Amino acid sequence: MLQRCAGCHGVRWPPTPRCARCTAPDHEWIAAAGRGRLWSWIVMHQRYFADAEDQIPYVIGYIELVEGPMVMARLRSAAGARCDATVEFRSEDSREAQIAVFALADAPA
């Protein structure tokens, strides 16, 4: 889900009390398409969260959602990754929480 301004209809992430473009306080929630393009990525070799210790190395992607906002999220794999590659949302359960994960659009589910 993404927050959309009721005034200018700009989509914003993370959610904020006021729109950064028009400062309107009113908003609505819209369902995200679950797609975007890979802007950049890194392979993490350092453990920052205990839940990821058994997954080192893991990939963090910087993704531009089709709705516009940029998000950082786990990427299933760096294999075949390239800038502007189409990615799709996948949800994965971890020991601590449900986390957002993206995969290359042509990768198997």
GROMACS elastic network, one bead per residue, 0.5 to 0.9 nm:
[ bonds ]
;  ai    aj funct       b0    kb
    1    29     6  0.62477   500
    1    30     6  0.55591   500
    1    32     6  0.53127   500
    1    33     6  0.89740   500
    2    11     6  0.68193   500
    2    12     6  0.67838   500
    2    13     6  0.66727   500
    2    14     6  0.81201   500
    2    15     6  0.74716   500
    2    28     6  0.83917   500
    2    29     6  0.56041   500
    2    30     6  0.53876   500
    2    31     6  0.63245   500
    2    32     6  0.60637   500
    2    67     6  0.87900   500
    3    10     6  0.85226   500
    3    11     6  0.58465   500
    3    12     6  0.55811   500
    3    13     6  0.68322   500
    3    14     6  0.79703   500
    3    15     6  0.58522   500
    3    16     6  0.81760   500
    3    27     6  0.64863   500
    3    28     6  0.58373   500
    3    30     6  0.63951   500
    3    31     6  0.89555   500
    4     7     6  0.87978   500
    4     8     6  0.84892   500
    4     9     6  0.55830   500
    4    10     6  0.55757   500
    4    12     6  0.61122   500
    4    13     6  0.89701   500
    4    15     6  0.87921   500
    4    19     6  0.85356   500
    4    26     6  0.87868   500
    4    27     6  0.54748   500
    4    28     6  0.53347   500
    4    29     6  0.59970   500
    4    30     6  0.67755   500
    5     8     6  0.57993   500
    5    10     6  0.53343   500
    5    11     6  0.63946   500
    5    12     6  0.76787   500
    5    18     6  0.81883   500
    5    19     6  0.61852   500
    5    22     6  0.86058   500
    5    24     6  0.70933   500
    5    25     6  0.77681   500
    5    26     6  0.62618   500
    5    28     6  0.64943   500
    5    29     6  0.88015   500
    6     9     6  0.55015   500
    6    10     6  0.81480   500
    6    24     6  0.75478   500
    6    25     6  0.82107   500
    6    26     6  0.54192   500
    6    28     6  0.63126   500
    7    10     6  0.81264   500
    7    19     6  0.85325   500
    7    22     6  0.73565   500
    7    23     6  0.87301   500
    7    24     6  0.61118   500
    7    25     6  0.84757   500
    7    26     6  0.70809   500
    7    27     6  0.77067   500
    8    11     6  0.89934   500
    8    19     6  0.84979   500
    8    21     6  0.77750   500
    8    22     6  0.67012   500
    8    24     6  0.81676   500
    9    27     6  0.84049   500
   10    19     6  0.77840   500
   10    20     6  0.89902   500
   10    21     6  0.75543   500
   10    22     6  0.89124   500
   10    67     6  0.88382   500
   10    68     6  0.85707   500
   11    19     6  0.88285   500
   11    30     6  0.88711   500
   11    67     6  0.65897   500
   11    68     6  0.67906   500
   11    69     6  0.68338   500
   12    15     6  0.61862   500
   12    16     6  0.76346   500
   12    19     6  0.76067   500
   12    20     6  0.83700   500
   12    67     6  0.88427   500
   12    68     6  0.79813   500
   12    69     6  0.60605   500
   13    16     6  0.76383   500
   13    69     6  0.58752   500
   13    70     6  0.75036   500
   13    71     6  0.76079   500
   14    69     6  0.85408   500
   14    71     6  0.85348   500
   15    18     6  0.87159   500
   16    19     6  0.68933   500
   16    20     6  0.83817   500
   16    25     6  0.87786   500
   17    23     6  0.89444   500
   17    24     6  0.86745   500
   17    25     6  0.59822   500
   17    26     6  0.81903   500
   17    27     6  0.86179   500
   18    21     6  0.88177   500
   18    22     6  0.81968   500
   18    23     6  0.51614   500
   18    24     6  0.54859   500
   18    26     6  0.73188   500
   18    27     6  0.82830   500
   19    22     6  0.56422   500
   19    24     6  0.53662   500
   19    25     6  0.64388   500
   19    26     6  0.82108   500
   19    27     6  0.82813   500
   20    23     6  0.54961   500
   20    24     6  0.82386   500
   21    24     6  0.83146   500
   24    27     6  0.79991   500
   31    34     6  0.85272   500
   32    35     6  0.79793   500
   32    65     6  0.83551   500
   32    66     6  0.84524   500
   32    67     6  0.73616   500
   33    36     6  0.83946   500
   33    65     6  0.81478   500
   33    66     6  0.71759   500
   33    67     6  0.76845   500
   33    88     6  0.88027   500
   33    89     6  0.85703   500
   34    65     6  0.75249   500
   34    66     6  0.80912   500
   34    87     6  0.83698   500
   34    88     6  0.56353   500
   34    90     6  0.80727   500
   34   102     6  0.86380   500
   35    64     6  0.86289   500
   35    65     6  0.59870   500
   35    66     6  0.60438   500
   35    67     6  0.87568   500
   35    86     6  0.71578   500
   35    87     6  0.56939   500
   35    89     6  0.61600   500
   35   102     6  0.84960   500
   35   105     6  0.84123   500
   36    63     6  0.62473   500
   36    64     6  0.53417   500
   36    67     6  0.81694   500
   36    68     6  0.86575   500
   36    84     6  0.88081   500
   36    85     6  0.83900   500
   36    86     6  0.58227   500
   36    87     6  0.53883   500
   36    88     6  0.65903   500
   36    89     6  0.84366   500
   37    62     6  0.87029   500
   37    63     6  0.56415   500
   37    64     6  0.53541   500
   37    65     6  0.65590   500
   37    66     6  0.75489   500
   37    83     6  0.77175   500
   37    84     6  0.51367   500
   37    85     6  0.54129   500
   37    87     6  0.56264   500
   37    88     6  0.85699   500
   38    41     6  0.75831   500
   38    61     6  0.67567   500
   38    62     6  0.62470   500
   38    64     6  0.65494   500
   38    65     6  0.88424   500
   38    81     6  0.79961   500
   38    82     6  0.72053   500
   38    83     6  0.55265   500
   38    84     6  0.50795   500
   38    85     6  0.52729   500
   38    86     6  0.63412   500
   38    87     6  0.64623   500
   38   104     6  0.85509   500
   39    61     6  0.74752   500
   39    62     6  0.54877   500
   39    63     6  0.53918   500
   39    64     6  0.65287   500
   39    70     6  0.88002   500
   39    82     6  0.83053   500
   39    83     6  0.53117   500
   39    84     6  0.58807   500
   39    85     6  0.79699   500
   40    60     6  0.86606   500
   40    61     6  0.58669   500
   40    62     6  0.51650   500
   40    63     6  0.71958   500
   40    81     6  0.89690   500
   40    82     6  0.78776   500
   40    83     6  0.60646   500
   40    84     6  0.84255   500
   41    59     6  0.68567   500
   41    60     6  0.55548   500
   41    62     6  0.58392   500
   41    63     6  0.85721   500
   41    72     6  0.89954   500
   41    75     6  0.81967   500
   41    78     6  0.79378   500
   41    81     6  0.83487   500
   41    82     6  0.88204   500
   41    83     6  0.85679   500
   42    58     6  0.84623   500
   42    59     6  0.57391   500
   42    60     6  0.54754   500
   42    61     6  0.65670   500
   42    62     6  0.87199   500
   42    78     6  0.83329   500
   43    56     6  0.89152   500
   43    57     6  0.63230   500
   43    58     6  0.56603   500
   43    60     6  0.64291   500
   43    61     6  0.88142   500
   43    78     6  0.76038   500
   44    47     6  0.77892   500
   44    56     6  0.69706   500
   44    57     6  0.53294   500
   44    58     6  0.52524   500
   44    59     6  0.59023   500
   44    60     6  0.71582   500
   45    56     6  0.57591   500
   45    58     6  0.69979   500
   45    59     6  0.89972   500
   46    53     6  0.86303   500
   46    56     6  0.72718   500
   46    57     6  0.75606   500
   47    50     6  0.69220   500
   47    51     6  0.88408   500
   47    52     6  0.66402   500
   47    53     6  0.57679   500
   47    56     6  0.70861   500
   47    57     6  0.86165   500
   48    51     6  0.87750   500
   48    52     6  0.75863   500
   48    53     6  0.81849   500
   49    52     6  0.55715   500
   49    53     6  0.69744   500
   50    53     6  0.54412   500
   50    54     6  0.85580   500
   51    54     6  0.74643   500
   51    55     6  0.83440   500
   51    94     6  0.70243   500
   51    95     6  0.63894   500
   51    96     6  0.66387   500
   52    55     6  0.51514   500
   52    56     6  0.66145   500
   52    57     6  0.88358   500
   52    58     6  0.79592   500
   52    94     6  0.86678   500
   53    56     6  0.58152   500
   53    57     6  0.86603   500
   54    57     6  0.86240   500
   55    58     6  0.59363   500
   56    59     6  0.87806   500
   58    74     6  0.75804   500
   58    75     6  0.77503   500
   58    76     6  0.78609   500
   58    77     6  0.75616   500
   58    78     6  0.86519   500
   59    73     6  0.85448   500
   59    74     6  0.58032   500
   59    75     6  0.52262   500
   59    76     6  0.68264   500
   59    77     6  0.62889   500
   59    78     6  0.64781   500
   60    72     6  0.67406   500
   60    73     6  0.56344   500
   60    75     6  0.55242   500
   60    76     6  0.86733   500
   60    78     6  0.89951   500
   61    71     6  0.81480   500
   61    72     6  0.56424   500
   61    73     6  0.55039   500
   61    74     6  0.59636   500
   61    75     6  0.56306   500
   61   102     6  0.81465   500
   62    70     6  0.68177   500
   62    71     6  0.58024   500
   62    73     6  0.67246   500
   62    74     6  0.88489   500
   63    69     6  0.83349   500
   63    70     6  0.54730   500
   63    71     6  0.52916   500
   63    72     6  0.61839   500
   63    73     6  0.75032   500
   63    87     6  0.81135   500
   63   102     6  0.88382   500
   64    67     6  0.80523   500
   64    68     6  0.61353   500
   64    69     6  0.58546   500
   64    71     6  0.64751   500
   64    72     6  0.89427   500
   65    68     6  0.52356   500
   65    69     6  0.56217   500
   65    70     6  0.61160   500
   65    71     6  0.73721   500
   66    69     6  0.78384   500
   73    99     6  0.84154   500
   73   100     6  0.61212   500
   73   101     6  0.59476   500
   73   102     6  0.69839   500
   74    77     6  0.87161   500
   74    99     6  0.81283   500
   74   100     6  0.65877   500
   74   102     6  0.62357   500
   74   103     6  0.86327   500
   75    78     6  0.71766   500
   75    87     6  0.88183   500
   75   100     6  0.88245   500
   75   101     6  0.55675   500
   75   103     6  0.56781   500
   75   104     6  0.81389   500
   76    79     6  0.89030   500
   76    90     6  0.89288   500
   76   101     6  0.65340   500
   76   102     6  0.61774   500
   76   103     6  0.52495   500
   76   104     6  0.79772   500
   77    80     6  0.80620   500
   77    81     6  0.76717   500
   77   102     6  0.89532   500
   77   103     6  0.71009   500
   77   104     6  0.81635   500
   78    81     6  0.50790   500
   78    82     6  0.84815   500
   78   104     6  0.89679   500
   79    82     6  0.89755   500
   80    85     6  0.89546   500
   80   104     6  0.80090   500
   81    84     6  0.89459   500
   81    85     6  0.67588   500
   81   104     6  0.72348   500
   82    85     6  0.55384   500
   83    86     6  0.89053   500
   84    87     6  0.89351   500
   85   104     6  0.69161   500
   85   105     6  0.78884   500
   86   103     6  0.85753   500
   86   104     6  0.60291   500
   86   105     6  0.54866   500
   86   106     6  0.82619   500
   87   102     6  0.60224   500
   87   103     6  0.53375   500
   87   106     6  0.82855   500
   88   101     6  0.84481   500
   88   102     6  0.53001   500
   88   103     6  0.54625   500
   88   104     6  0.63239   500
   88   105     6  0.54836   500
   89   100     6  0.70418   500
   89   101     6  0.59466   500
   89   103     6  0.66091   500
   89   105     6  0.89866   500
   90    99     6  0.88030   500
   90   100     6  0.64563   500
   90   101     6  0.50655   500
   90   102     6  0.53947   500
   90   103     6  0.69560   500
   90   109     6  0.81122   500
   91    98     6  0.69010   500
   91    99     6  0.60709   500
   91   100     6  0.52049   500
   91   101     6  0.56811   500
   91   102     6  0.79912   500
   92    97     6  0.87237   500
   92    98     6  0.58043   500
   92    99     6  0.55884   500
   92   100     6  0.66905   500
   92   101     6  0.66908   500
   93    96     6  0.80376   500
   93    97     6  0.61921   500
   93    99     6  0.62688   500
   93   100     6  0.89787   500
   94    97     6  0.53358   500
   94    98     6  0.58194   500
   94    99     6  0.69459   500
   95    98     6  0.82652   500
   96    99     6  0.89705   500
  102   105     6  0.87309   500
  103   106     6  0.82097   500
  103   107     6  0.64800   500
  103   108     6  0.85013   500
  103   109     6  0.81338   500
  104   107     6  0.52325   500
  104   108     6  0.85579   500
  105   108     6  0.81729   500
  106   109     6  0.89103   500
